[in-house]
Amino acid sequence: MSSTTTGRLEIAGAQAFPLLGLVNYQEGSVVSRVILKREKGNITVFAFDEGQVLSEHTSPFDALVQVIEGESEVTVAGKPIALRSGDIVLLPAGKPHAVKATSRFKMVLTMMR
């Protein structure tokens, strides 16, 4: 797996942006773009090629995953959760979680501090 971060390319205020176009798929990779970063949290858009994963890890903060295209499986504390476009799931602080793309998919991750 390859992981690409397109950098902290925040979106401008008071403008409309096509959410699906903020990050593009890359073969064999997970691509991410931080669109907003503040002291109290950040928002990142991800594009996963089919079969790509974010391995199990924990975070000291709550995070909300919103799937905006495709399908994935998120595992939280050993419990697999199937997600598709339009679904959301809360990743509680301190609970191990992982993400796997069951098809190409895009998600928005909102991290609250």
C-alpha positions in Angstrom: 0.0 0.0 0.0 1.1 3.5 -0.8 -0.2 6.5 1.1 -0.1 10.0 -0.4 -0.9 13.2 1.4 -1.6 16.1 -0.9 -0.7 18.5 1.9 -2.6 21.0 4.0 -4.4 22.6 1.1 -7.3 24.1 3.1 -10.3 25.3 1.2 -11.1 29.0 1.1 -14.0 30.4 3.1 -17.4 31.4 1.6 -17.0 29.3 -1.5 -18.6 26.2 -2.8 -16.5 23.2 -3.7 -17.3 19.8 -5.2 -16.7 17.5 -2.3 -16.0 14.4 -4.5 -13.4 16.4 -6.5 -11.3 17.5 -3.5 -9.2 14.4 -3.7 -8.7 11.9 -6.5 -8.1 8.2 -6.6 -4.6 6.9 -7.2 -4.0 3.2 -8.2 -2.8 1.1 -5.2 -2.9 4.1 -2.8 -4.7 6.0 -0.1 -4.7 9.7 -0.9 -5.6 12.3 1.7 -6.1 16.1 1.8 -6.5 18.2 4.9 -9.2 20.7 4.0 -9.5 22.4 7.4 -7.1 22.3 10.4 -7.8 24.2 13.6 -6.8 23.9 17.3 -10.0 22.1 18.2 -9.9 19.6 15.3 -9.5 19.0 11.6 -11.3 17.7 8.5 -9.6 15.5 6.0 -10.9 14.0 2.7 -9.6 10.5 1.7 -9.7 8.5 -1.5 -8.9 4.8 -1.2 -8.2 2.5 -4.1 -10.0 -0.9 -3.8 -8.4 -3.2 -1.2 -6.4 -0.4 0.5 -6.4 -0.1 4.2 -5.5 2.1 7.1 -4.2 -0.4 9.7 -5.6 -0.6 13.2 -4.6 2.3 15.4 -6.1 4.4 18.2 -6.6 8.1 18.5 -7.0 10.2 21.7 -9.9 12.1 20.1 -13.3 11.2 18.7 -13.6 11.1 14.9 -16.5 10.9 12.6 -16.2 9.0 9.3 -18.7 10.0 6.5 -18.6 7.9 3.4 -19.2 10.0 0.3 -18.6 7.5 -2.5 -18.2 3.7 -2.7 -18.1 1.1 0.1 -15.8 0.2 3.0 -15.5 -1.7 6.2 -14.5 0.0 9.3 -13.6 -2.1 12.3 -14.0 -0.5 15.8 -12.8 -2.4 18.8 -12.9 -5.7 16.8 -16.5 -5.0 15.5 -16.7 -4.8 11.6 -19.1 -2.2 10.3 -20.0 -2.2 6.6 -20.4 1.3 5.2 -21.6 2.7 1.9 -22.1 6.2 0.4 -24.1 8.3 2.8 -23.3 6.3 5.9 -21.5 7.7 9.0 -19.8 6.1 11.9 -18.3 7.5 15.1 -14.8 6.3 16.0 -14.6 6.8 19.8 -11.5 8.1 21.4 -9.2 5.4 22.7 -10.9 2.5 20.8 -8.8 0.7 18.2 -10.1 1.1 14.6 -9.1 0.3 11.1 -10.5 1.1 7.6 -10.6 -1.2 4.5 -11.8 -0.2 1.0 -14.2 -3.0 -0.2 -14.4 -0.9 -3.4 -12.9 2.4 -4.4 -14.3 4.8 -1.9 -14.0 8.3 -0.6 -14.6 9.6 3.0 -14.5 12.7 5.1 -12.9 12.3 8.5 -13.8 14.9 11.1 -11.5 14.8 14.1 -12.7 16.6 17.3 -10.2 17.5 20.1 
